[in-house]
Amino acid sequence: MTSININDAIAIPLNPKNRLSKNDLPTEIREQLSIKLPSLPTPEERQAQIDYQNSIPQTTVIENNGEILAAFGDNGWKTVFSNNDVFGQNLSEAEILNTFKNKYGGSLSIRKYSPENAPTMGEIHEMKYGRPLTPKVDYLV
């Protein structure tokens, strides 16, 4: 068992019948608990982010029997559309492609594009789901 030095500790008397409020705590602890959360993005900022994400060229598109499984953007983002195909985030693109090849074998199709000719994430998302990428929850309405 490790001993704990309590010389610099602050004792807070606890009474089980009376709960402490934040104001009952010492100032230095109150200040640590007073975390300001960031504000939500404006509708314009949110739309700008979605437009940016939709515009990213996807230089690698992985399909199995015509179904898009994953797409890799020229910005380094890797999107996998199924939890069944999740891989470690530190794997290289070659390691990820080998994982897909081992799982799906000969039915796997890997298409490579130059950034100028690559479909965008919006186009990939539309091919996969019938619509471009949009916010999952419109919490700003």
C-alpha positions in Angstrom: 0.0 0.0 0.0 1.3 3.5 -0.9 1.2 6.1 1.8 -0.2 9.6 1.0 1.3 12.8 2.4 -1.6 14.8 3.9 0.5 17.8 5.1 -0.7 20.0 2.3 -4.2 18.6 2.2 -7.4 20.6 2.9 -9.8 19.0 5.2 -13.5 19.4 4.3 -15.9 18.5 7.0 -18.6 16.3 5.6 -22.0 15.9 7.2 -24.1 13.2 5.5 -27.3 15.1 6.3 -26.1 18.3 4.7 -24.7 18.2 1.2 -22.0 20.6 0.3 -22.7 23.2 -2.3 -20.0 24.5 -4.6 -19.8 27.7 -2.5 -18.9 25.7 0.6 -15.6 24.5 -1.1 -12.3 26.4 -0.7 -11.7 29.0 -3.4 -8.9 27.1 -5.2 -11.2 24.1 -5.6 -14.2 26.3 -6.7 -12.0 27.9 -9.4 -11.0 24.5 -10.7 -14.6 23.5 -10.9 -15.6 26.7 -12.8 -14.8 25.5 -16.3 -16.3 27.6 -19.1 -17.6 25.5 -21.9 -17.1 26.6 -25.4 -20.1 28.1 -27.2 -21.9 26.2 -29.9 -21.0 27.1 -33.5 -23.3 29.5 -35.3 -25.4 28.0 -38.1 -23.0 29.6 -40.6 -19.9 28.1 -38.9 -21.6 24.7 -38.8 -22.5 24.9 -42.5 -19.0 26.1 -43.4 -17.5 23.0 -41.6 -19.9 20.6 -43.4 -19.1 22.3 -46.8 -15.4 21.9 -46.1 -15.8 18.2 -45.1 -17.9 17.6 -48.3 -15.2 19.1 -50.5 -12.3 16.9 -49.4 -11.0 14.7 -52.3 -11.1 11.0 -51.5 -8.0 9.6 -53.1 -8.7 6.0 -52.1 -12.1 4.3 -52.2 -12.6 0.8 -50.9 -15.6 -1.2 -52.1 -16.9 -4.8 -51.6 -19.3 -6.0 -54.2 -20.2 -2.4 -55.1 -20.8 -1.3 -51.6 -18.5 1.5 -50.4 -16.7 0.4 -47.2 -14.2 3.2 -46.7 -12.7 6.3 -48.2 -9.4 8.0 -47.5 -9.1 11.7 -48.1 -6.0 13.5 -49.4 -5.9 15.4 -46.1 -5.2 12.2 -44.1 -8.7 11.6 -42.9 -9.9 8.0 -43.1 -13.6 7.2 -43.1 -14.9 3.7 -42.5 -18.6 3.3 -42.8 -19.2 0.2 -40.7 -18.2 -0.6 -37.1 -17.5 -4.1 -38.4 -14.5 -2.7 -40.2 -13.0 -0.5 -37.5 -9.2 -0.5 -37.4 -6.6 1.1 -35.1 -6.0 4.8 -35.8 -2.2 4.4 -35.9 -2.2 1.9 -38.8 -0.7 3.0 -42.1 -2.8 3.1 -45.2 -1.0 -0.1 -46.5 -1.8 -1.9 -43.2 -5.5 -0.9 -43.4 -5.7 -2.0 -47.1 -4.2 -5.3 -46.1 -6.7 -5.7 -43.3 -9.6 -5.2 -45.8 -7.9 -7.6 -48.3 -7.6 -10.3 -45.7 -11.2 -9.8 -44.6 -13.0 -9.5 -48.0 -10.6 -11.3 -50.4 -11.2 -11.2 -54.1 -14.5 -9.3 -53.9 -12.7 -6.2 -52.6 -12.1 -3.3 -55.0 -9.6 -0.5 -54.2 -9.7 2.5 -56.4 -7.0 5.1 -56.3 -7.4 8.7 -57.7 -5.3 11.8 -58.1 -6.6 14.6 -55.9 -7.7 16.5 -59.0 -9.9 13.5 -60.2 -11.0 12.1 -56.9 -14.6 12.1 -55.8 -15.2 14.4 -52.9 -16.5 13.2 -49.5 -19.8 14.7 -50.3 -20.0 12.6 -53.5 -18.9 9.5 -51.6 -21.5 10.1 -48.9 -24.1 10.6 -51.6 -23.2 7.4 -53.4 -23.3 5.5 -50.0 -26.4 7.1 -48.4 -28.2 9.0 -51.2 -27.4 12.4 -49.8 -24.2 14.5 -49.1 -22.9 14.7 -45.6 -25.2 16.8 -43.4 -25.3 17.5 -39.6 -26.6 14.4 -37.8 -28.6 16.6 -35.4 -29.7 20.1 -36.3 -29.4 21.4 -32.8 -29.2 25.0 -33.8 -32.7 25.4 -35.1 
